[in-house]
């Protein structure tokens, strides 16, 4: 018998407390509902009846159920009796082999294949499914939520666990009432639920309402990237009590995406007839299961997300528009009416890179030629300039299919050119904004501007305005704003002989001489995304009026000597043996021998030929004006001098600067090499005097002169 198929829904659901029992919890409830579908093989209508727990669980005392049907005012007639025990594999196989169950079998096989990582194929999928449903509390892989979702995802799973029944032997068209009772062994409970169904009308759920794109990030620069390259969707799930049957009949949702507007579509009809347009693709591999409406705003204010295929590093193209269609999926596996098309644009929240090469120049005003101005210069943000500046450590790669023309892709030098290694920069720039600050501290405190009104968030917070609302700000424009530079204005662009393109902008606001100003530059793209601000750039217009040349040059000549102080200190025990002191530059922190060395040499007696040798004894570094020799520093000599192997000898001490240049040498003195009770000291002394240079005298390198100039108040010497 074939009945009509119309796009309307007539169904009922009764959710009542489990009655007629004494062992269940008072709050336990179950649903009992049904829908009408057309059998794809017999082309006859059939009724799918489903039931299950709404709160807690069905009490374990219920071992089975009985299903009744009637057309009022007739009495209920028994249709079937089901067991709550899991069906065995032959029985489950029988469910899937029944006429019209091919699609549900194919869906289950696909699920098993994906869930088992490709191990369960064909009819082996039923064994895999049975194993999943057989898991009990205590098993490491037991997942009651997964079992619940499987029963709603595939109606033959519901039948296999005793929570579903298909009524194929339908009488003539009309509204029929179904009833379910429970079994406690052989005893039957009072009715647990009733539902009325027009068996002549195929159940088609209404289209999900208010399908829209949402943005989940707030305005802060930190969280803005949450929306980048992702389209977030939401729709409404009716939450009034009258819509409870609709929510129970809906297992999940599917979203489809197209590059073009395909107009109004009936996805239910297209899928059933394998006639989906080639331009239409499903988003994700699994239905979207939601428990209710999300929050109105915030990170969790969405129900579905489309971000391409991140697992395979295939993303959506920033700024591209797509058309989306949404359908609900009922317990039979068929689609609802279709919502859409929804036009949505892929968000682009990636700003340009931080401007580089920013510096200041002093120029003359183009019209008032006697007036000086500050000109700010920076490298134009483009691929050639960027790669010249930053590309030395990277290799360029062919842009992926989802790339925009303004995006540059590269990998670390020598790395495999695989998408997982890709780095990217978005060079899309439509304008630059230049700010000037009176002090460096003011420039450093100029924070992030989240709403694009040029006022930083910290100033808006302090003034009580909303940093996320461009219409709410302390004023029209900040006084620090110097200029907005259009990136398409070639009058501010110049090209050097090297091929580098630069932007130049003159600060036309009069500025006082000799004051240091600070500038910051920010780049914007077409979606008002901002680059990080450039480092603060120093600029000053110096007063170049020269004072009278009435100064003179004074040369500071210094002579150096080493004073020897024998037995400068008595030290019983193992104290220092020699100490060298740098007493030069007494007005400074360090002397001229700082980081240099003090060295001791022995002067040997002349041999028979009159030759005299000088042998090295030891050296110590000079740090903080001092070098100290301990007896153990001469341990390799065994406390005897290398010349003549005597315990005493003629010595000299030499001071060297950090470049190794000899500064001064002491007179010869005779002392023992090792001694347990004396210290001999050596002082580097300077004798300096000022003089004027003689005519034509060349000042030797390393001897910078002191220049003295008489200045009037406010003048500076250069």
Secondary structure, 3 states (H helix, E strand, C coil): CCCCCCCCCCCCECCCECCCCCCCCCCCEEEEEEEEEECCCCCCEEEEEEEEEEECCCCCCCCEEEEEEECCCCCCEEEEEEECCCCCHHHHHHHHHCCCCHHHHHHHHHHHHHHCCCCCCCCHHHHHHHHHHHCCCCCCCCCHHHHHHHHHHCHHHHHHCCCEEEECCCCCCCEEEEEEEEEECCEEEEEEEEEEEECCCCCCCCCCEEEEEECCCCCCCCCHHHHCCCEEEEEECCCCHHHHHHHHHEEEEEEEEECCCCCCCCHHHHHHCCCCCCCEEECCCCCECCCCCCCCCCCCCCCEEECCEHHHCECCCCCCEEEEEEEEEECCCCEEEEEEEEEEECCCCCCCCCCCCCEEEEEECCCCCCCEEEEEEEECCCHHHHHHHHHHHEEECCCCCCCCCCEEEEEECCCCCCHHHCEEEECCCCEEEEEEECCHHHHHCCCCCCCCCCCCHHHHHHHCCCCCCCCCCCCCCCCCEEEEEECCCHHHEEECCCCCEEEEEEECCCCCCCCEEEEEEEEECCCCCECCCCCCEEEECCCCCCCCCCCEEEEEEEEEEEEEEEEEECCCCCCEEEEEEECCCCCCCCCCCCCCEEEEEEECCCCCCCCCCEEEEEEEECECCEEEEEHHHHHHHCCCCCCCCCCEEEEEEEEECCCCCEEEECCCEEEECCCCCCEEEEEEEEEEEEEECCCCCCCCCCCCCEEECCCCCCCCCC
